[in-house]
């Protein structure tokens, strides 16, 4: 038995038919947890359940698009009906509708916000109600993204949702602390259907599919690897070993794990009686604005050949 033991625990993993979500489900099941798999495609969800049970795990599928309170209740109720309780929620479900600001439609914006942000909220609320009723604590693991931490070109909707998810993790860690429910955001970076559309990553992902390992500058320098590389963080955060960790944003990918900082003031200046536009114009460049913060996700750069 692995030292991280989740035997008797029950997890719901949204968006777990494939990719990162499926990797999270397998990692939880491998450490003893029973899993409710969620996807919008019945065949995909069924295949995921089959892969889990064939590996020795316990799993069932609930086919429903997350976002509504009704969908969240279905997921929680399925966990309780099948396995008797709910201990772990991983809010992984997501979609992309990438466009620059002036081309993004209301429908593009609303679809991503509904799945990512509202879906996280409704599922976490339903899970928190159940966990508080059980009175034995629990774990909420909210899936964020580097786009939510730093912004990303063409991802107004996705970056806004993921930034909101990190903020919800901080807020809920305070609200649910007395109930012994930990809440953390994870920030995975992996070769998935989403990241293979990024030109800088595409050739390495294609080579990996051909059997070539990812180079160290990606696995270590960029913290970029496979979905399975990211999965270890989920059973760890759900275990007794992580009961003192809450309200954090933790990145993982490749060979790297990292703690993201919370937004905080980094420079301040003061003016007796307050500021005017002119005094700000005079003082800002050499005080608060002396080193402005960068934005965006830095593109990976291969080391130059010697």
Protein Blocks (a to p, Z undefined) as FASTA:
>chain_A
ZZbdcehiacddehilgcjllmmmmmmmmnopacddddfblklmmmmmmmmmmnopacdd
ddddehifmlmmmmmmmmmmmnopafbdcdfbccdddddfklpcfklmmmmmmmmmmmmm
mmmmmmmmmmmmnonopaddddddfklmnopehilmmmmmmmmmmmmmmmmmmmmmmnop
acdddddddddfklmmpmklmmmmmmmmnopacdfklmmmnopacfklmmmmmmmmmpmk
lmmgghiacddehjbccdddddddfbdcddehiaafklmmmmmmmmmmmpccdedjdddd
ddddZZ
